[in-house]
Amino acid sequence: MSPPTLDQFLGEIAGIIKEKNGTQLQEYLIYEPPLPPLYNKIVSEIKQFYPPNSQKALENKCISFIPEYDEGDEGGSRTSFVMFMVKYFAFLRDLNIENLIETHDLLKALLNQSILALSSSIGVTVLPTVVSLSRTLARLAIGLDKRPELIEHLIRRESVVESEATERVTLVESSANVIREAFKKCLSERSGPPSGIDSNGKPEGRRIGIYLMANLCLKLFFYCRKLRSAEQIFGNIYQQSPPLGLFPAAQRVTFLYYLGRYLFANNHFYRAQLTLQAAYDQCHAQCISQRRLILIYLTTSNIILGRFPSSQLLQQPEAAGLAEKFQPICTAIAKGDLASFRKYMDLDAPNAEWFLRKRILLQITNRCEILIWRSLARRTFVLSGSQGAVTSQGDVTRKAAPTLSLQDMLTLATLLEKRILGLGEDTPNPNGLTNGRTRTERNHTNAIFVFPRAQTPPPQEEDAGVPYGYVDPDLADVVESEPPLLTNMEVIESVIASLIEQGLLHGFISHAQHRFAITGVKDARPVQVGFPRVWDVISARANEEVPGWVKERKAPAFGPGMVVNLSGARPVGAASG
């Protein structure tokens, strides 16, 4: 006796394959519980007629219904889809939602087999099902990762430790690696024109799934912080993908968001703001949560580049609550208040946890300090700087260069630090390099090379058997903490020299006179020449090309993996036509 419901189901699947209706195939292959009554009946028949030890019989049953079709461009045949259907029925039969780890393994095996079916001539038909399986696997992997008590032994089983230096592969990363195989299948489509674009200007064949699969991979790689794997995705797309503009808006926005996040994490802030700005502009106005995610990193990138968010932007629905996070940073930069900035960005500050969770704290802390020093120098010049006196000797008129007293800048910086530290204004300033740390001051790494190593007190007689104040040998050269010291002239001069080198100040330092002189003033205002806008300086040097973002169609070039059609070539020396 043959299972009637299963036979009917396979007959309908065969009809869908003949029509190459991928959407309908994905709708038919339901696998997430709770299953409809008809599918529960199919599961019962599979358990009755095809128990776990009868895979060959189930395979023959599928072969009897699945029609023959041409082999794919990568050698795929009907067998790959038949085996996928066998895996699908086995998944329904063996599924146990009480055991999420086993479910994850079954789902990953099913996805693996569906990816093999992508290589056949019906790969485009199978693609929607592959996307659905990939999304479910990604969701399940992240859910399991948030419950470490369930996956501890699974992690040990999947970890391949060849040496102590080998990095362990997590559950999420292993799932992403499976989905990446589907991405590679979509990207390596060889049918159609070399550009991958059909006559209607749309991606052809499996290429329509490039960014769907890439975005799923990027989601998982960013979740488990595997940016190097994400870099491979961007590199492959930049070399082989059709232009991003040919794909739906949702895929474009998601991809640009992850590309911007990747560039931000690698300190390419100008390119990050280009991609994040494009993602924000193309994101639908009703997608508040998505626009908010983009806006957080877009705002941070722009602040680092010297551009502050406008009040109009901060009043948008997606910017709710961001003003109280970013406005103190902008205020500290504008005023040149380094002490207040360091206090606000301290790890014990109220908003530090939020900045850490968004992974933007270190970038803000490290990159915005130099902007604060620039503002402090500009503020000092406006208050007490020399605008350049004009002198005449006979018929010769000379104008001295406008200058800034570094001693005045040091005085102002010290005053601001004393206020934030709660010190009196009459507290004497120390000499030498800064080598202390409080919540508003950090000890520079080079201090370990400047100061002598700490001296260990001699052992006391009552503790002759145990060294007094024992120090581990690995920490013997560590410098002991000292009382907090304030900024000194060496720090001021090094900061000004750094600003000049970066183009954020225009002039030179006189170390003998402790002054900064502005050059090239002529008829312009000294403050405009000596302190150019940060954004203007950075944007003038920046390259608009963003690796990973395919904006235009690329002409096919010869290289590895290229297929050249020589069927119409003439023999060497043959005359034309």
Beta strands, then each sheet from edge to edge (+ up, - down):
strand 1: 390-393
strand 2: 396-399
strand 3: 403-405
strand 4: 507-510
strand 5: 515-518
sheet 1: 1+ 2-
sheet 2: 3+ 5- 4+
end
